[in-house]
């Protein structure tokens, strides 16, 4: 399945994900949002917490702003540890 068929992901994110070896929806699901975010952060230091939310939302098939609060909290803690 194409990455752009997933919620929250457009052509630009598809391009960035492809540059880090994630080419399909299955690749993203298997990689997970945190590992995908780490890979992106190495090449694109401007990626931020919202990008991490969008990746998780894509995996969970939900709008990123509708993620459960505990999921958001976990992702924020993960992101904060990278700083």
Secondary structure by P-SEA (a helix, b strand, c coil): ccccccccccaaaaaaaaaaccccaaaaaaacaaaaaaaaaaccccccaaaaaaaaaaaaccccccccaaaaaaaaaaaaaac
